[in-house]
Amino acid sequence: MNKLNSYYFELKVKSNQIDELKHVNNIHYVEWVQLAAQRHWKLISNEQIDSKFVWVVLRHEIDYVSALILGDEVKITTWIGDSYGVKSERFVEITKGKKTVAKAKTIWCLLDKVTMRPIRIPLEILNILTTEDTN
């Protein structure tokens, strides 16, 4: 996979993320995918763009490869895939050491912040989405 415009952060699994099966509850993977997107966008965007546009999720696909448990340290890496029309793909990979524990693909839709209607991704945003690594 092409990881243009990638961003990552690390975290440690906390007790409030563990379910009755003694592993990270699935809802936290969705939260991490969302957090990765939000942090990355904040890093690459600017106030002018954020005053006019907002992204919303159309679809999440998550593949769970192996479980995480209390105290595990993970790296969450995100990058942008294809962007076309009103949509943009975002990928997230969650790893523990060198082992992938989960992979996600999310489809985002760009909205006009005033009308809250989908809007074709303008060139100023397309240029941001295809720049080099941010970490």
N, CA, C and O atoms as a GROMACS GRO file, in nm:
protein
  540
    1MET      N    1   0.082  -0.120   0.000
    1MET     CA    2   0.000   0.000   0.000
    1MET      C    3   0.086   0.125   0.000
    1MET      O    4   0.193   0.128   0.061
    2ASN      N    5   0.040   0.224  -0.066
    2ASN     CA    6   0.108   0.352  -0.070
    2ASN      C    7   0.069   0.433   0.052
    2ASN      O    8  -0.048   0.464   0.072
    3LYS      N    9   0.166   0.468   0.134
    3LYS     CA   10   0.136   0.540   0.258
    3LYS      C   11   0.176   0.687   0.246
    3LYS      O   12   0.242   0.741   0.335
    4LEU      N   13   0.136   0.751   0.136
    4LEU     CA   14   0.159   0.894   0.123
    4LEU      C   15   0.085   0.967   0.234
    4LEU      O   16  -0.021   0.924   0.278
    5ASN      N   17   0.143   1.077   0.279
    5ASN     CA   18   0.076   1.161   0.376
    5ASN      C   19   0.041   1.084   0.503
    5ASN      O   20  -0.067   1.101   0.558
    6SER      N   21   0.132   1.000   0.549
    6SER     CA   22   0.102   0.918   0.667
    6SER      C   23   0.126   0.994   0.796
    6SER      O   24   0.202   1.091   0.802
    7TYR      N   25   0.060   0.947   0.899
    7TYR     CA   26   0.069   1.004   1.033
    7TYR      C   27   0.053   0.889   1.132
    7TYR      O   28  -0.023   0.796   1.106
    8TYR      N   29   0.123   0.895   1.243
    8TYR     CA   30   0.105   0.791   1.344
    8TYR      C   31   0.115   0.849   1.484
    8TYR      O   32   0.169   0.957   1.505
    9PHE      N   33   0.062   0.773   1.579
    9PHE     CA   34   0.078   0.802   1.720
    9PHE      C   35   0.076   0.668   1.793
    9PHE      O   36   0.035   0.566   1.738
   10GLU      N   37   0.120   0.671   1.917
   10GLU     CA   38   0.125   0.549   1.996
   10GLU      C   39   0.039   0.565   2.121
   10GLU      O   40   0.018   0.676   2.170
   11LEU      N   41  -0.010   0.453   2.170
   11LEU     CA   42  -0.086   0.455   2.294
   11LEU      C   43  -0.074   0.322   2.365
   11LEU      O   44  -0.030   0.222   2.308
   12LYS      N   45  -0.114   0.322   2.491
   12LYS     CA   46  -0.111   0.202   2.573
   12LYS      C   47  -0.255   0.168   2.610
   12LYS      O   48  -0.332   0.255   2.650
   13VAL      N   49  -0.292   0.040   2.597
   13VAL     CA   50  -0.428  -0.004   2.627
   13VAL      C   51  -0.456   0.014   2.776
   13VAL      O   52  -0.379  -0.029   2.862
   14LYS      N   53  -0.570   0.080   2.805
   14LYS     CA   54  -0.610   0.111   2.942
   14LYS      C   55  -0.719   0.014   2.990
   14LYS      O   56  -0.784  -0.053   2.909
   15SER      N   57  -0.737   0.008   3.119
   15SER     CA   58  -0.834  -0.085   3.178
   15SER      C   59  -0.978  -0.058   3.133
   15SER      O   60  -1.056  -0.152   3.119
   16ASN      N   61  -1.012   0.069   3.109
   16ASN     CA   62  -1.150   0.101   3.067
   16ASN      C   63  -1.178   0.061   2.922
   16ASN      O   64  -1.291   0.076   2.876
   17GLN      N   65  -1.077   0.011   2.850
   17GLN     CA   66  -1.094  -0.033   2.712
   17GLN      C   67  -1.110  -0.185   2.701
   17GLN      O   68  -1.130  -0.239   2.592
   18ILE      N   69  -1.101  -0.253   2.815
   18ILE     CA   70  -1.109  -0.399   2.819
   18ILE      C   71  -1.252  -0.443   2.845
   18ILE      O   72  -1.322  -0.386   2.929
   19ASP      N   73  -1.296  -0.546   2.771
   19ASP     CA   74  -1.432  -0.597   2.790
   19ASP      C   75  -1.432  -0.726   2.873
   19ASP      O   76  -1.328  -0.767   2.925
   20GLU      N   77  -1.548  -0.789   2.883
   20GLU     CA   78  -1.561  -0.910   2.965
   20GLU      C   79  -1.480  -1.028   2.911
   20GLU      O   80  -1.458  -1.125   2.983
   21LEU      N   81  -1.436  -1.021   2.787
   21LEU     CA   82  -1.353  -1.126   2.729
   21LEU      C   83  -1.204  -1.102   2.754
   21LEU      O   84  -1.118  -1.177   2.708
   22LYS      N   85  -1.174  -0.995   2.830
   22LYS     CA   86  -1.037  -0.960   2.869
   22LYS      C   87  -0.951  -0.908   2.753
   22LYS      O   88  -0.828  -0.918   2.757
   23HIS      N   89  -1.017  -0.853   2.650
   23HIS     CA   90  -0.941  -0.788   2.543
   23HIS      C   91  -1.010  -0.657   2.508
   23HIS      O   92  -1.119  -0.627   2.556
   24VAL      N   93  -0.944  -0.578   2.424
   24VAL     CA   94  -0.997  -0.446   2.387
   24VAL      C   95  -1.132  -0.464   2.316
   24VAL      O   96  -1.144  -0.542   2.222
   25ASN      N   97  -1.231  -0.392   2.364
   25ASN     CA   98  -1.364  -0.394   2.304
   25ASN      C   99  -1.358  -0.330   2.165
   25ASN      O  100  -1.284  -0.233   2.144
   26ASN      N  101  -1.434  -0.384   2.072
   26ASN     CA  102  -1.432  -0.337   1.933
   26ASN      C  103  -1.461  -0.188   1.918
   26ASN      O  104  -1.408  -0.124   1.827
   27ILE      N  105  -1.541  -0.131   2.005
   27ILE     CA  106  -1.575   0.010   1.994
   27ILE      C  107  -1.450   0.098   2.002
   27ILE      O  108  -1.447   0.207   1.945
   28HIS      N  109  -1.350   0.052   2.073
   28HIS     CA  110  -1.228   0.133   2.089
   28HIS      C  111  -1.145   0.137   1.961
   28HIS      O  112  -1.074   0.234   1.936
   29TYR      N  113  -1.153   0.032   1.881
   29TYR     CA  114  -1.086   0.036   1.751
   29TYR      C  115  -1.148   0.145   1.663
   29TYR      O  116  -1.077   0.218   1.594
   30VAL      N  117  -1.280   0.154   1.666
   30VAL     CA  118  -1.349   0.258   1.590
   30VAL      C  119  -1.307   0.396   1.642
   30VAL      O  120  -1.283   0.488   1.564
   31GLU      N  121  -1.300   0.410   1.773
   31GLU     CA  122  -1.256   0.537   1.832
   31GLU      C  123  -1.114   0.572   1.787
   31GLU      O  124  -1.086   0.688   1.757
   32TRP      N  125  -1.025   0.473   1.783
   32TRP     CA  126  -0.886   0.498   1.743
   32TRP      C  127  -0.878   0.537   1.596
   32TRP      O  128  -0.799   0.624   1.558
   33VAL      N  129  -0.960   0.474   1.513
   33VAL     CA  130  -0.965   0.509   1.370
   33VAL      C  131  -1.010   0.654   1.355
   33VAL      O  132  -0.951   0.731   1.279
   34GLN      N  133  -1.113   0.692   1.428
   34GLN     CA  134  -1.165   0.829   1.424
   34GLN      C  135  -1.061   0.927   1.478
   34GLN      O  136  -1.039   1.033   1.419
   35LEU      N  137  -0.996   0.892   1.588
   35LEU     CA  138  -0.895   0.979   1.647
   35LEU      C  139  -0.777   1.000   1.552
   35LEU      O  140  -0.725   1.110   1.541
   36ALA      N  141  -0.735   0.893   1.485
   36ALA     CA  142  -0.625   0.905   1.390
   36ALA      C  143  -0.661   1.003   1.278
   36ALA      O  144  -0.580   1.088   1.240
   37ALA      N  145  -0.783   0.991   1.226
   37ALA     CA  146  -0.827   1.081   1.119
   37ALA      C  147  -0.833   1.225   1.168
   37ALA      O  148  -0.786   1.316   1.099
   38GLN      N  149  -0.889   1.246   1.286
   38GLN     CA  150  -0.900   1.382   1.340
   38GLN      C  151  -0.764   1.445   1.364
   38GLN      O  152  -0.741   1.560   1.326
   39ARG      N  153  -0.674   1.371   1.426
   39ARG     CA  154  -0.540   1.426   1.455
   39ARG      C  155  -0.463   1.455   1.326
   39ARG      O  156  -0.396   1.558   1.314
   40HIS      N  157  -0.473   1.364   1.231
   40HIS     CA  158  -0.402   1.383   1.105
   40HIS      C  159  -0.457   1.505   1.030
   40HIS      O  160  -0.381   1.588   0.982
   41TRP      N  161  -0.590   1.514   1.022
   41TRP     CA  162  -0.650   1.627   0.951
   41TRP      C  163  -0.612   1.759   1.017
   41TRP      O  164  -0.582   1.856   0.948
   42LYS      N  165  -0.613   1.763   1.149
   42LYS     CA  166  -0.575   1.886   1.221
   42LYS      C  167  -0.433   1.927   1.186
   42LYS      O  168  -0.403   2.046   1.176
   43LEU      N  169  -0.346   1.830   1.166
   43LEU     CA  170  -0.207   1.856   1.134
   43LEU      C  171  -0.189   1.910   0.992
   43LEU      O  172  -0.106   1.999   0.970
   44ILE      N  173  -0.265   1.858   0.896
   44ILE     CA  174  -0.243   1.895   0.756
   44ILE      C  175  -0.336   2.005   0.705
   44ILE      O  176  -0.310   2.064   0.599
   45SER      N  177  -0.443   2.033   0.777
   45SER     CA  178  -0.539   2.134   0.732
   45SER      C  179  -0.502   2.272   0.788
   45SER      O  180  -0.397   2.290   0.849
   46ASN      N  181  -0.592   2.367   0.766
   46ASN     CA  182  -0.571   2.501   0.820
   46ASN      C  183  -0.707   2.565   0.851
   46ASN      O  184  -0.811   2.513   0.812
   47GLU      N  185  -0.704   2.677   0.922
   47GLU     CA  186  -0.828   2.743   0.965
   47GLU      C  187  -0.917   2.784   0.848
   47GLU      O  188  -1.039   2.773   0.857
   48GLN      N  189  -0.857   2.830   0.741
   48GLN     CA  190  -0.935   2.874   0.625
   48GLN      C  191  -1.017   2.758   0.568
   48GLN      O  192  -1.135   2.773   0.540
   49ILE      N  193  -0.954   2.643   0.552
   49ILE     CA  194  -1.024   2.525   0.500
   49ILE      C  195  -1.128   2.477   0.601
   49ILE      O  196  -1.241   2.447   0.565
   50ASP      N  197  -1.089   2.470   0.728
   50ASP     CA  198  -1.180   2.420   0.831
   50ASP      C  199  -1.301   2.512   0.852
   50ASP      O  200  -1.404   2.467   0.903
   51SER      N  201  -1.289   2.637   0.814
   51SER     CA  202  -1.403   2.728   0.828
   51SER      C  203  -1.508   2.705   0.718
   51SER      O  204  -1.623   2.746   0.732
   52LYS      N  205  -1.467   2.638   0.608
   52LYS     CA  206  -1.557   2.617   0.495
   52LYS      C  207  -1.606   2.473   0.478
   52LYS      O  208  -1.711   2.449   0.419
   53PHE      N  209  -1.528   2.378   0.530
   53PHE     CA  210  -1.556   2.237   0.502
   53PHE      C  211  -1.550   2.151   0.627
   53PHE      O  212  -1.486   2.187   0.726
   54VAL      N  213  -1.618   2.037   0.621
   54VAL     CA  214  -1.613   1.938   0.729
   54VAL      C  215  -1.625   1.799   0.666
   54VAL      O  216  -1.695   1.780   0.567
   55TRP      N  217  -1.557   1.702   0.726
   55TRP     CA  218  -1.564   1.563   0.679
   55TRP      C  219  -1.659   1.483   0.766
   55TRP      O  220  -1.665   1.502   0.887
   56VAL      N  221  -1.734   1.392   0.704
   56VAL     CA  222  -1.818   1.297   0.776
   56VAL      C  223  -1.791   1.156   0.724
   56VAL      O  224  -1.754   1.138   0.608
   57VAL      N  225  -1.809   1.059   0.811
   57VAL     CA  226  -1.786   0.920   0.774
   57VAL      C  227  -1.906   0.863   0.701
   57VAL      O  228  -2.020   0.879   0.744
   58LEU      N  229  -1.880   0.797   0.588
   58LEU     CA  230  -1.984   0.723   0.517
   58LEU      C  231  -1.976   0.575   0.548
   58LEU      O  232  -2.078   0.506   0.551
   59ARG      N  233  -1.854   0.525   0.571
   59ARG     CA  234  -1.837   0.380   0.588
   59ARG      C  235  -1.707   0.350   0.662
   59ARG      O  236  -1.603   0.410   0.635
   60HIS      N  237  -1.716   0.255   0.756
   60HIS     CA  238  -1.599   0.198   0.822
   60HIS      C  239  -1.592   0.049   0.788
   60HIS      O  240  -1.693  -0.020   0.795
   61GLU      N  241  -1.475   0.001   0.752
   61GLU     CA  242  -1.449  -0.143   0.739
   61GLU      C  243  -1.328  -0.173   0.826
   61GLU      O  244  -1.222  -0.113   0.807
   62ILE      N  245  -1.344  -0.265   0.921
   62ILE     CA  246  -1.233  -0.299   1.009
   62ILE      C  247  -1.212  -0.449   1.007
   62ILE      O  248  -1.305  -0.527   1.024
   63ASP      N  249  -1.086  -0.489   0.985
   63ASP     CA  250  -1.047  -0.629   0.993
   63ASP      C  251  -0.967  -0.646   1.121
   63ASP      O  252  -0.863  -0.583   1.141
   64TYR      N  253  -1.017  -0.733   1.208
   64TYR     CA  254  -0.949  -0.763   1.333
   64TYR      C  255  -0.862  -0.885   1.312
   64TYR      O  256  -0.911  -0.993   1.277
   65VAL      N  257  -0.731  -0.868   1.332
   65VAL     CA  258  -0.636  -0.976   1.306
   65VAL      C  259  -0.604  -1.053   1.434
   65VAL      O  260  -0.601  -1.176   1.434
   66SER      N  261  -0.579  -0.980   1.542
   66SER     CA  262  -0.554  -1.044   1.672
   66SER      C  263  -0.595  -0.949   1.784
   66SER      O  264  -0.608  -0.828   1.763
   67ALA      N  265  -0.616  -1.004   1.901
   67ALA     CA  266  -0.667  -0.926   2.015
   67ALA      C  267  -0.557  -0.847   2.084
   67ALA      O  268  -0.440  -0.884   2.085
   68LEU      N  269  -0.600  -0.736   2.143
   68LEU     CA  270  -0.512  -0.657   2.230
   68LEU      C  271  -0.562  -0.672   2.372
   68LEU      O  272  -0.682  -0.685   2.396
   69ILE      N  273  -0.468  -0.670   2.468
   69ILE     CA  274  -0.505  -0.684   2.608
   69ILE      C  275  -0.449  -0.566   2.688
   69ILE      O  276  -0.373  -0.484   2.636
   70LEU      N  277  -0.488  -0.561   2.813
   70LEU     CA  278  -0.446  -0.454   2.903
   70LEU      C  279  -0.294  -0.437   2.902
   70LEU      O  280  -0.219  -0.534   2.916
   71GLY      N  281  -0.251  -0.312   2.885
   71GLY     CA  282  -0.109  -0.281   2.889
   71GLY      C  283  -0.036  -0.290   2.756
   71GLY      O  284   0.078  -0.245   2.745
   72ASP      N  285  -0.101  -0.348   2.655
   72ASP     CA  286  -0.037  -0.355   2.523
   72ASP      C  287  -0.007  -0.215   2.472
   72ASP      O  288  -0.088  -0.123   2.490
   73GLU      N  289   0.108  -0.199   2.410
   73GLU     CA  290   0.146  -0.072   2.348
   73GLU      C  291   0.130  -0.086   2.198
   73GLU      O  292   0.182  -0.180   2.137
   74VAL      N  293   0.057   0.008   2.139
   74VAL     CA  294   0.026  -0.001   1.997
   74VAL      C  295   0.064   0.127   1.924
   74VAL      O  296   0.072   0.235   1.981
   75LYS      N  297   0.086   0.110   1.795
   75LYS     CA  298   0.113   0.221   1.705
   75LYS      C  299  -0.005   0.227   1.608
   75LYS      O  300  -0.043   0.126   1.548
   76ILE      N  301  -0.060   0.344   1.593
   76ILE     CA  302  -0.174   0.364   1.504
   76ILE      C  303  -0.128   0.456   1.391
   76ILE      O  304  -0.096   0.572   1.413
   77THR      N  305  -0.125   0.401   1.270
   77THR     CA  306  -0.078   0.474   1.153
   77THR      C  307  -0.195   0.495   1.058
   77THR      O  308  -0.273   0.403   1.033
   78THR      N  309  -0.206   0.615   1.005
   78THR     CA  310  -0.312   0.645   0.909
   78THR      C  311  -0.253   0.713   0.787
   78THR      O  312  -0.153   0.785   0.795
   79TRP      N  313  -0.317   0.690   0.674
   79TRP     CA  314  -0.279   0.757   0.550
   79TRP      C  315  -0.402   0.766   0.461
   79TRP      O  316  -0.502   0.697   0.481
   80ILE      N  317  -0.392   0.853   0.364
   80ILE     CA  318  -0.504   0.881   0.274
   80ILE      C  319  -0.487   0.802   0.145
   80ILE      O  320  -0.378   0.796   0.088
   81GLY      N  321  -0.596   0.743   0.101
   81GLY     CA  322  -0.596   0.669  -0.026
   81GLY      C  323  -0.644   0.759  -0.137
   81GLY      O  324  -0.605   0.875  -0.146
   82ASP      N  325  -0.728   0.705  -0.223
   82ASP     CA  326  -0.783   0.782  -0.335
   82ASP      C  327  -0.885   0.884  -0.288
   82ASP      O  328  -0.963   0.858  -0.196
   83SER      N  329  -0.884   0.998  -0.351
   83SER     CA  330  -0.984   1.102  -0.326
   83SER      C  331  -1.047   1.137  -0.459
   83SER      O  332  -0.976   1.165  -0.556
   84TYR      N  333  -1.178   1.136  -0.464
   84TYR     CA  334  -1.250   1.153  -0.590
   84TYR      C  335  -1.389   1.208  -0.562
   84TYR      O  336  -1.454   1.170  -0.464
   85GLY      N  337  -1.434   1.297  -0.646
   85GLY     CA  338  -1.568   1.355  -0.627
   85GLY      C  339  -1.581   1.418  -0.490
   85GLY      O  340  -1.508   1.512  -0.457
   86VAL      N  341  -1.675   1.367  -0.411
   86VAL     CA  342  -1.697   1.418  -0.275
   86VAL      C  343  -1.633   1.328  -0.170
   86VAL      O  344  -1.642   1.356  -0.050
   87LYS      N  345  -1.569   1.218  -0.214
   87LYS     CA  346  -1.521   1.115  -0.121
   87LYS      C  347  -1.369   1.104  -0.115
   87LYS      O  348  -1.297   1.136  -0.210
   88SER      N  349  -1.324   1.058   0.002
   88SER     CA  350  -1.182   1.031   0.021
   88SER      C  351  -1.168   0.906   0.106
   88SER      O  352  -1.238   0.888   0.206
   89GLU      N  353  -1.075   0.819   0.066
   89GLU     CA  354  -1.046   0.698   0.142
   89GLU      C  355  -0.937   0.727   0.244
   89GLU      O  356  -0.843   0.801   0.218
   90ARG      N  357  -0.953   0.666   0.361
   90ARG     CA  358  -0.849   0.675   0.464
   90ARG      C  359  -0.826   0.534   0.516
   90ARG      O  360  -0.919   0.457   0.539
   91PHE      N  361  -0.699   0.503   0.535
   91PHE     CA  362  -0.661   0.373   0.587
   91PHE      C  363  -0.597   0.391   0.724
   91PHE      O  364  -0.531   0.491   0.751
   92VAL      N  365  -0.618   0.292   0.809
   92VAL     CA  366  -0.556   0.290   0.941
   92VAL      C  367  -0.503   0.150   0.966
   92VAL      O  368  -0.571   0.050   0.939
   93GLU      N  369  -0.382   0.144   1.018
   93GLU     CA  370  -0.322   0.016   1.056
   93GLU      C  371  -0.281   0.026   1.202
   93GLU      O  372  -0.212   0.120   1.242
   94ILE      N  373  -0.325  -0.071   1.281
   94ILE     CA  374  -0.290  -0.076   1.423
   94ILE      C  375  -0.193  -0.191   1.442
   94ILE      O  376  -0.223  -0.306   1.408
   95THR      N  377  -0.077  -0.159   1.496
   95THR     CA  378   0.027  -0.260   1.512
   95THR      C  379   0.074  -0.267   1.658
   95THR      O  380   0.072  -0.169   1.731
   96LYS      N  381   0.116  -0.387   1.695
   96LYS     CA  382   0.180  -0.412   1.824
   96LYS      C  383   0.316  -0.470   1.789
   96LYS      O  384   0.325  -0.584   1.742
   97GLY      N  385   0.421  -0.392   1.811
   97GLY     CA  386   0.552  -0.432   1.763
   97GLY      C  387   0.548  -0.432   1.611
   97GLY      O  388   0.510  -0.334   1.549
   98LYS      N  389   0.588  -0.542   1.552
   98LYS     CA  390   0.586  -0.552   1.405
   98LYS      C  391   0.461  -0.624   1.355
   98LYS      O  392   0.446  -0.645   1.235
   99LYS      N  393   0.372  -0.662   1.445
   99LYS     CA  394   0.254  -0.740   1.410
   99LYS      C  395   0.131  -0.651   1.392
   99LYS      O  396   0.097  -0.572   1.480
  100THR      N  397   0.064  -0.665   1.279
  100THR     CA  398  -0.062  -0.593   1.255
  100THR      C  399  -0.172  -0.662   1.335
  100THR      O  400  -0.190  -0.783   1.324
  101VAL      N  401  -0.244  -0.583   1.415
  101VAL     CA  402  -0.354  -0.639   1.493
  101VAL      C  403  -0.491  -0.600   1.437
  101VAL      O  404  -0.590  -0.668   1.462
  102ALA      N  405  -0.495  -0.489   1.360
  102ALA     CA  406  -0.620  -0.449   1.296
  102ALA      C  407  -0.589  -0.356   1.179
  102ALA      O  408  -0.490  -0.283   1.180
  103LYS      N  409  -0.676  -0.361   1.077
  103LYS     CA  410  -0.666  -0.273   0.961
  103LYS      C  411  -0.804  -0.216   0.934
  103LYS      O  412  -0.904  -0.285   0.948
  104ALA      N  413  -0.808  -0.090   0.895
  104ALA     CA  414  -0.936  -0.027   0.866
  104ALA      C  415  -0.929   0.055   0.738
  104ALA      O  416  -0.825   0.110   0.702
  105LYS      N  417  -1.042   0.062   0.672
  105LYS     CA  418  -1.061   0.150   0.557
  105LYS      C  419  -1.189   0.229   0.585
  105LYS      O  420  -1.294   0.171   0.613
  106THR      N  421  -1.178   0.359   0.576
  106THR     CA  422  -1.293   0.445   0.601
  106THR      C  423  -1.315   0.534   0.479
  106THR      O  424  -1.220   0.586   0.421
  107ILE      N  425  -1.439   0.549   0.442
  107ILE     CA  426  -1.476   0.641   0.334
  107ILE      C  427  -1.535   0.766   0.398
  107ILE      O  428  -1.632   0.759   0.474
  108TRP      N  429  -1.474   0.880   0.366
  108TRP     CA  430  -1.517   1.009   0.418
  108TRP      C  431  -1.582   1.089   0.307
  108TRP      O  432  -1.548   1.073   0.190
  109CYS      N  433  -1.675   1.174   0.344
  109CYS     CA  434  -1.743   1.262   0.249
  109CYS      C  435  -1.720   1.406   0.293
  109CYS      O  436  -1.737   1.439   0.411
  110LEU      N  437  -1.682   1.491   0.200
  110LEU     CA  438  -1.661   1.632   0.229
  110LEU      C  439  -1.793   1.707   0.221
  110LEU      O  440  -1.868   1.693   0.124
  111LEU      N  441  -1.821   1.787   0.324
  111LEU     CA  442  -1.943   1.868   0.326
  111LEU      C  443  -1.908   2.016   0.329
  111LEU      O  444  -1.807   2.057   0.386
  112ASP      N  445  -1.993   2.096   0.266
  112ASP     CA  446  -1.988   2.240   0.280
  112ASP      C  447  -2.036   2.270   0.422
  112ASP      O  448  -2.144   2.225   0.460
  113LYS      N  449  -1.959   2.344   0.498
  113LYS     CA  450  -1.991   2.366   0.639
  113LYS      C  451  -2.117   2.449   0.660
  113LYS      O  452  -2.182   2.436   0.764
  114VAL      N  453  -2.153   2.532   0.565
  114VAL     CA  454  -2.273   2.614   0.577
  114VAL      C  455  -2.399   2.535   0.542
  114VAL      O  456  -2.496   2.534   0.618
  115THR      N  457  -2.396   2.468   0.428
  115THR     CA  458  -2.516   2.396   0.382
  115THR      C  459  -2.523   2.254   0.437
  115THR      O  460  -2.630   2.193   0.438
  116MET      N  461  -2.408   2.202   0.483
  116MET     CA  462  -2.396   2.063   0.530
  116MET      C  463  -2.436   1.964   0.421
  116MET      O  464  -2.490   1.857   0.449
  117ARG      N  465  -2.408   2.002   0.297
  117ARG     CA  466  -2.433   1.916   0.181
  117ARG      C  467  -2.299   1.873   0.122
  117ARG      O  468  -2.200   1.946   0.131
  118PRO      N  469  -2.296   1.755   0.060
  118PRO     CA  470  -2.172   1.710  -0.003
  118PRO      C  471  -2.123   1.809  -0.108
  118PRO      O  472  -2.202   1.871  -0.179
  119ILE      N  473  -1.991   1.822  -0.115
  119ILE     CA  474  -1.930   1.913  -0.211
  119ILE      C  475  -1.807   1.845  -0.272
  119ILE      O  476  -1.730   1.779  -0.201
  120ARG      N  477  -1.789   1.861  -0.401
  120ARG     CA  478  -1.672   1.805  -0.469
  120ARG      C  479  -1.546   1.858  -0.401
  120ARG      O  480  -1.536   1.976  -0.369
  121ILE      N  481  -1.450   1.769  -0.380
  121ILE     CA  482  -1.326   1.808  -0.313
  121ILE      C  483  -1.251   1.908  -0.400
  121ILE      O  484  -1.211   1.876  -0.511
  122PRO      N  485  -1.231   2.031  -0.347
  122PRO     CA  486  -1.161   2.132  -0.427
  122PRO      C  487  -1.011   2.104  -0.435
  122PRO      O  488  -0.955   2.030  -0.354
  123LEU      N  489  -0.948   2.165  -0.533
  123LEU     CA  490  -0.805   2.146  -0.558
  123LEU      C  491  -0.720   2.178  -0.435
  123LEU      O  492  -0.621   2.110  -0.409
  124GLU      N  493  -0.758   2.281  -0.358
  124GLU     CA  494  -0.680   2.317  -0.240
  124GLU      C  495  -0.675   2.202  -0.138
  124GLU      O  496  -0.575   2.187  -0.068
  125ILE      N  497  -0.780   2.123  -0.130
  125ILE     CA  498  -0.781   2.008  -0.039
  125ILE      C  499  -0.715   1.888  -0.104
  125ILE      O  500  -0.642   1.815  -0.038
  126LEU      N  501  -0.740   1.867  -0.232
  126LEU     CA  502  -0.674   1.756  -0.303
  126LEU      C  503  -0.522   1.768  -0.291
  126LEU      O  504  -0.453   1.668  -0.274
  127ASN      N  505  -0.471   1.890  -0.300
  127ASN     CA  506  -0.327   1.912  -0.287
  127ASN      C  507  -0.277   1.871  -0.149
  127ASN      O  508  -0.168   1.815  -0.136
  128ILE      N  509  -0.355   1.898  -0.046
  128ILE     CA  510  -0.319   1.860   0.090
  128ILE      C  511  -0.319   1.708   0.105
  128ILE      O  512  -0.232   1.650   0.170
  129LEU      N  513  -0.418   1.645   0.045
  129LEU     CA  514  -0.436   1.500   0.059
  129LEU      C  515  -0.326   1.419  -0.009
  129LEU      O  516  -0.311   1.300   0.019
  130THR      N  517  -0.250   1.480  -0.098
  130THR     CA  518  -0.149   1.406  -0.173
  130THR      C  519  -0.006   1.452  -0.142
  130THR      O  520   0.085   1.422  -0.219
  131THR      N  521   0.014   1.524  -0.032
  131THR     CA  522   0.150   1.567   0.004
  131THR      C  523   0.224   1.454   0.073
  131THR      O  524   0.165   1.351   0.105
  132GLU      N  525   0.352   1.474   0.097
  132GLU     CA  526   0.437   1.370   0.155
  132GLU      C  527   0.413   1.354   0.304
  132GLU      O  528   0.330   1.424   0.363
  133ASP      N  529   0.486   1.260   0.365
  133ASP     CA  530   0.471   1.222   0.505
  133ASP      C  531   0.468   1.343   0.598
  133ASP      O  532   0.535   1.443   0.575
  134THR      N  533   0.385   1.329   0.706
  134THR     CA  534   0.373   1.434   0.805
  134THR      C  535   0.445   1.400   0.934
  134THR      O  536   0.463   1.489   1.017
  135ASN      N  537   0.487   1.275   0.954
  135ASN     CA  538   0.563   1.238   1.075
  135ASN      C  539   0.711   1.250   1.048
  135ASN      O  540   0.792   1.223   1.136
   0.00000   0.00000   0.00000
